[in-house]
Amino acid sequence: MSAKIEIVGCRFVIVSDQEQGTDMDSQEIIIHVRFAPNGRVIQISERPAKLTPNQWFDVLNTRASAAYRPLARGRGVFRLSRTAVDGFKQQTVGLG
């Protein structure tokens, strides 16, 4: 996420992309992933209805593994642009 910092008086104010009028296609999306203790994906956001959680994770991991960050307690996130997420969803139309 890119943000602009403006000095207002003696404090910093962070202005979000939306307040700056940034196009929605360049908006960053955070896709949250939750894993079971056995490593199976049990929940993942932005998932197309035709795909299982594991299938959607495999698509994202194959095409955008550099955007993945593991978190504690069996969680992780992908940070991607809205355009990239929509493109991955279009590419998966035949899967499922």
C-alpha positions in Angstrom: 0.0 0.0 0.0 1.4 3.4 -0.9 0.5 6.2 1.4 1.5 9.8 1.5 2.6 11.4 4.8 1.7 15.0 5.4 3.0 17.1 8.2 0.1 18.8 10.0 1.2 20.9 12.9 3.5 18.7 15.0 2.0 15.4 14.1 2.0 13.0 11.1 -1.2 12.2 9.2 -1.3 9.2 6.9 -3.5 9.7 3.9 -4.7 6.5 2.3 -4.8 5.7 -1.4 -8.6 6.1 -1.5 -8.4 9.6 0.0 -5.8 10.5 -2.6 -8.3 9.4 -5.3 -6.2 6.4 -6.5 -7.8 4.1 -9.0 -9.5 1.0 -7.5 -7.6 -1.3 -9.9 -4.3 -0.4 -8.2 -5.8 -1.1 -4.7 -3.8 -3.7 -2.7 -5.8 -6.7 -1.6 -4.8 -8.9 1.3 -5.8 -12.5 1.0 -5.9 -14.2 4.3 -5.2 -18.0 4.6 -5.8 -20.3 7.5 -4.3 -23.8 7.7 -5.3 -26.9 9.7 -2.6 -28.5 11.8 -2.1 -31.1 8.9 -1.3 -28.3 6.5 -4.6 -28.3 4.6 -6.1 -24.9 3.8 -9.3 -24.5 5.7 -10.1 -20.9 4.9 -8.9 -18.4 2.2 -10.4 -15.1 1.2 -11.3 -13.9 -2.4 -11.8 -17.6 -3.4 -13.8 -18.3 -6.5 -16.9 -20.5 -5.7 -15.8 -23.3 -8.1 -12.5 -23.9 -6.3 -11.7 -25.5 -3.0 -9.6 -23.6 -0.5 -6.6 -25.8 -1.3 -7.0 -25.3 -5.1 -7.2 -21.5 -4.7 -4.1 -21.5 -2.5 -2.3 -23.6 -5.2 -3.3 -21.1 -7.9 -2.0 -18.1 -5.9 1.1 -20.0 -4.7 2.0 -21.0 -8.2 1.5 -17.6 -9.8 2.4 -15.2 -6.9 4.5 -17.0 -4.4 6.7 -14.0 -3.8 3.6 -12.1 -2.5 3.0 -14.7 0.3 4.0 -14.0 3.9 3.6 -16.7 6.6 2.2 -15.6 9.9 2.0 -17.3 13.3 -0.6 -19.9 14.3 -1.2 -21.5 11.0 -2.0 -18.3 9.0 -0.5 -16.4 6.1 -1.3 -13.6 3.7 -0.9 -12.8 0.0 -0.6 -9.1 -0.8 -1.7 -8.5 -4.4 -3.2 -5.8 -6.5 -6.9 -6.0 -7.3 -6.0 -6.4 -11.0 -3.8 -9.4 -10.3 -6.4 -11.1 -8.2 -9.1 -10.6 -10.8 -6.7 -11.9 -13.5 -6.0 -15.1 -11.4 -9.8 -15.6 -11.0 -10.3 -15.3 -14.8 -7.5 -17.9 -15.4 -9.2 -20.4 -13.1 -12.6 -20.4 -14.9 -11.9 -23.9 -16.3 -10.7 -25.3 -13.0 -12.8 -26.9 -10.3 
